[in-house]
């Protein structure tokens, strides 16, 4: 029988009612044998995510040497879930051990991981599945770097002997037993790693939305859903701010060509979005764009110098300045005598003056300045390469709304066009692009 790995996000684990829904979804399909869970998320808008509360515990530990008051709120939350689920589970014993270990280890990663740990224990008890601690199968080295191939063999070995299991997402451990975590949202990655290791036919990622939308519904009214997209399209959209799925979760499933199905825990009848290794040619030909996504908070370092193109090593020297100050960049569109470097404000913050002065010293530009308040918008889709004039439609839509393009970059694959515009035009620009392609 083929295997489906299912991962449930924080809203799906927020309270007893949602966990009951999770259990019902799992039991509806016998192929759903391996379940990966996140820590409980918000139950309502003013609520707190358990992971945020655990980070607050770590902060209290650092300042005061204890976190009893903050941990008590976490204790109440988990006890309430177990009570409402009517489980025969001594959750107090687990909570006591967690509180004791937090004092023992004084580790931010250990503290943050306990939400997933406790969530998985509760879900395993609800389903009657075996609990498998991620610390024992998700392998990190002593520097906190994830070891994918070692992990793959470890997961295979352990889960081959277990028919049905619940595994906490987000964390793993090194050979000394110390806990390490992925970046926030890393439970998506955990699920993908498990899916690869068990040779899953499908990786279902259950969240609180009906899959990917063509644009952000907070900006565009009732955007069309995306029924299917490719791994590469997902990477582009996720990187540019479409946060339904962690962008790094693609890498494990890509090895085994495992499709991902984004589903809604609270609307399980919806088909969601299917993410596949490659789109069929008819899928690409039938639509021009797949989706639009964007991010605010960028600046452009704009450099002019006559005969720049004939100066050997010019770009290398400029980028060496960024490397010296540990600054990564996003895009590098150039002209014959001009060069624009798009950098996130978070990377550049506090270093603007020293970067400018060092670039002046190493390449002696005719002019250099930093243009701030820039936002990036990516228009993504394999179908763009099948439709001549796509860039013209995009630029025309922005021109019609009197939006100036400060930077434009199109990949050689013709799968995406990225424009930089003033942040004040961000929402208007996304609507303009969406409307131009959805006629």
Long-range contacts (C-beta under 8 A, 24 or more apart in sequence): 1-30, 1-31, 2-31, 2-200, 2-201, 2-202, 3-31, 3-33, 3-34, 3-198, 3-199, 3-200, 3-201, 4-29, 4-31, 4-32, 4-33, 4-200, 4-201, 4-202, 4-203, 4-204, 5-32, 5-33, 5-34, 5-35, 5-36, 5-191, 5-194, 5-195, 5-198, 5-200, 5-202, 5-203, 5-204, 6-32, 6-34, 6-35, 6-36, 6-191, 6-203, 6-204, 6-205, 6-206, 7-35, 7-36, 7-37, 7-38, 7-169, 7-187, 7-188, 7-190, 7-191, 7-203, 7-204, 7-205, 7-206, 8-35, 8-36, 8-37, 8-38, 8-123, 8-206, 8-265, 9-38, 9-41, 9-187, 9-205, 9-206, 9-207, 9-208, 9-265, 10-38, 10-39, 10-40, 10-41, 10-42, 10-49, 10-50, 10-51, 11-41, 11-42, 11-207, 11-208, 11-265, 11-266, 12-37, 12-38, 12-41, 12-206, 12-207, 12-208, 12-265, 13-37, 13-38, 13-39, 13-40, 13-41, 13-119, 13-123, 14-40, 14-41, 14-42, 14-43, 14-47, 15-40, 15-43, 15-80, 15-81, 15-84, 16-80, 16-81, 16-84, 16-85, 17-84, 18-265, 18-266, 19-81, 19-85, 19-122, 19-123, 19-126, 20-85, 20-126, 21-265, 21-266, 21-268, 22-123, 22-126, 22-206, 22-265, 23-123, 23-126, 23-127, 25-206, 25-265, 25-268, 26-127, 27-127, 28-268, 31-201, 31-202, 32-204, 33-163, 33-164, 33-165, 33-198, 34-159, 34-164, 34-165, 34-167, 34-194, 34-198, 34-200, 35-123, 35-127, 35-129, 35-165, 35-166, 35-167, 36-166, 36-167, 36-168, 36-169, 36-187, 36-190, 36-191, 36-194, 37-116, 37-119, 37-120, 37-123, 37-166, 37-167, 37-168, 37-169, 37-187, 38-115, 38-116, 38-119, 38-169, 38-170, 38-187, 39-114, 39-115, 39-116, 39-118, 39-119, 39-170, 40-77, 40-78, 40-81, 40-115, 40-119, 49-115, 50-74, 50-77, 50-115, 50-119, 51-112, 51-115, 51-184, 53-77, 54-111, 54-112, 54-114, 54-115, 55-108, 55-111, 55-112, 57-102, 57-111, 58-102, 58-106, 58-107, 58-108, 58-111, 58-112, 61-102, 61-103, 61-106, 61-111, 62-106, 66-103, 67-102, 68-99, 71-99, 71-102, 75-99, 78-118, 78-122, 81-122, 82-122, 85-122, 85-126, 87-122, 87-125, 87-126, 88-125, 89-121, 89-122, 89-125, 91-118, 91-121, 91-122, 94-118, 94-121, 105-178, 105-179, 107-178, 107-179, 109-144, 109-171, 109-179, 109-180, 109-181, 110-178, 110-179, 112-170, 112-171, 112-181, 113-168, 113-170, 113-171, 113-179, 113-181, 116-168, 116-169, 116-170, 116-171, 116-187, 117-168, 117-171, 119-168, 120-166, 120-167, 120-168, 123-166, 124-165, 124-166, 127-164, 127-166, 128-164, 129-164, 129-165, 129-166, 130-162, 130-163, 130-164, 130-165, 130-166, 131-165, 131-166, 132-158, 132-159, 132-162, 132-165, 132-166, 132-167, 133-167, 133-168, 134-167, 134-168, 134-169, 134-170, 134-171, 134-172, 134-173, 134-190, 135-171, 135-172, 135-173, 135-177, 135-179, 136-173, 137-167, 137-172, 138-171, 138-172, 138-173, 138-190, 138-193, 139-172, 139-173, 139-174, 139-175, 140-172, 140-173, 140-174, 140-180, 141-174, 142-174, 142-175, 142-176, 142-178, 144-174, 144-180, 146-172, 146-180, 146-182, 148-193, 148-251, 148-252, 151-193, 151-197, 152-193, 152-196, 152-197, 155-193, 155-194, 155-197, 155-198, 156-197, 156-198, 159-194, 159-197, 159-198, 167-194, 182-246, 182-248, 183-246, 183-248, 185-243, 185-246, 186-246, 186-248, 187-246, 188-245, 188-246, 188-248, 188-249, 189-246, 189-248, 189-249, 189-252, 191-249, 192-249, 192-250, 192-251, 192-252, 192-253, 192-258, 192-260, 193-252, 195-252, 195-253, 195-256, 195-258, 196-252, 196-253, 196-255, 196-256, 196-258, 199-256, 200-256, 200-258, 201-258, 202-258, 202-259, 202-260, 202-261, 203-253, 203-258, 203-259, 203-260, 203-261, 204-260, 204-261, 204-263, 205-245, 205-249, 205-260, 205-261, 205-262, 205-263, 206-263, 206-264, 206-265, 207-244, 207-262, 207-263, 207-264, 207-265, 208-264, 208-265, 208-266, 209-244, 209-262, 209-264, 210-264, 210-267, 210-270, 210-272, 210-273, 211-244, 211-262, 211-263, 211-264, 211-270, 211-271, 211-272, 211-273, 212-237, 212-242, 212-244, 212-262, 212-273, 212-291, 213-291, 214-289, 214-290, 214-291, 214-292, 214-434, 214-438, 215-291, 215-292, 215-293, 215-430, 215-434, 216-241, 216-242, 216-293, 216-294, 216-430, 219-427, 219-430, 219-431, 220-430, 220-431, 220-434, 223-434, 224-438, 225-273, 226-273, 226-290, 226-291, 227-271, 227-273, 227-274, 228-273, 228-274, 228-275, 228-276, 228-279, 228-283, 229-273, 229-274, 229-275, 229-276, 229-279, 229-290, 229-291, 230-275, 230-276, 230-277, 230-278, 230-279, 230-382, 231-275, 231-276, 231-277, 231-278, 232-382, 232-413, 232-415, 233-279, 233-290, 233-291, 233-380, 233-381, 233-382, 233-415, 234-260, 234-275, 236-293, 236-378, 236-380, 236-415, 236-416, 237-290, 237-291, 237-293, 237-378, 237-380, 238-293, 240-293, 240-294, 240-295, 240-376, 240-377, 240-378, 240-380, 240-418, 241-293, 241-294, 241-295, 242-291, 242-293, 244-273, 245-275, 250-275, 279-382, 283-382, 283-383, 284-381, 284-382, 284-383, 284-385, 284-386, 285-383, 285-386, 286-383, 287-381, 287-383, 288-381, 288-383, 288-384, 288-386, 288-387, 288-390, 288-393, 288-437, 289-379, 289-380, 289-381, 289-383, 289-384, 289-390, 289-437, 290-380, 290-381, 290-382, 290-383, 291-380, 291-381, 292-377, 292-378, 292-379, 292-380, 292-430, 292-433, 292-434, 293-377, 293-378, 293-380, 294-375, 294-376, 294-377, 294-378, 294-426, 294-429, 294-430, 295-375, 295-376, 296-375, 296-423, 296-426, 297-344, 297-345, 297-346, 297-375, 297-423, 298-330, 298-342, 298-343, 298-344, 298-345, 298-374, 298-375, 298-376, 298-420, 299-342, 299-343, 299-345, 299-348, 299-352, 299-370, 299-371, 299-372, 299-373, 299-374, 300-340, 300-341, 300-342, 300-343, 300-370, 300-371, 300-374, 300-406, 300-407, 300-420, 301-340, 301-341, 301-343, 301-355, 301-356, 301-359, 301-368, 301-369, 301-370, 302-338, 302-339, 302-340, 302-367, 302-368, 302-369, 302-370, 302-371, 303-338, 303-339, 303-340, 303-341, 303-359, 303-363, 303-365, 303-367, 303-368, 304-337, 304-338, 304-365, 304-366, 304-367, 304-368, 305-337, 305-363, 305-364, 305-365, 305-366, 305-367, 306-337, 306-366, 307-337, 308-336, 308-337, 308-338, 308-339, 309-336, 309-337, 311-363, 314-339, 314-363, 315-339, 317-362, 317-363, 318-359, 318-362, 318-363, 320-362, 321-355, 321-358, 321-359, 321-362, 322-355, 324-358, 325-351, 325-354, 325-355, 325-358, 327-351, 327-355, 330-376, 331-376, 331-407, 331-409, 331-418, 331-420, 333-407, 333-408, 333-409, 340-407, 342-374, 342-376, 342-407, 342-420, 345-372, 371-406, 373-422, 373-423, 373-424, 374-406, 374-407, 374-420, 374-421, 374-422, 374-423, 375-420, 375-421, 375-422, 375-423, 375-425, 375-426, 375-429, 376-418, 376-419, 376-420, 377-418, 377-419, 377-421, 377-426, 377-429, 377-430, 377-433, 378-416, 378-417, 378-418, 379-416, 379-417, 379-418, 379-419, 379-433, 379-437, 380-415, 380-416, 381-415, 381-416, 382-415, 384-414, 384-415, 384-416, 384-417, 385-413, 385-414, 385-415, 390-417, 391-417, 393-436, 393-437, 394-419, 394-433, 394-436, 394-437, 396-436, 397-432, 397-433, 397-435, 397-436, 398-429, 398-432, 398-433, 400-432, 401-425, 401-428, 401-429, 401-432, 403-428, 403-429, 403-432
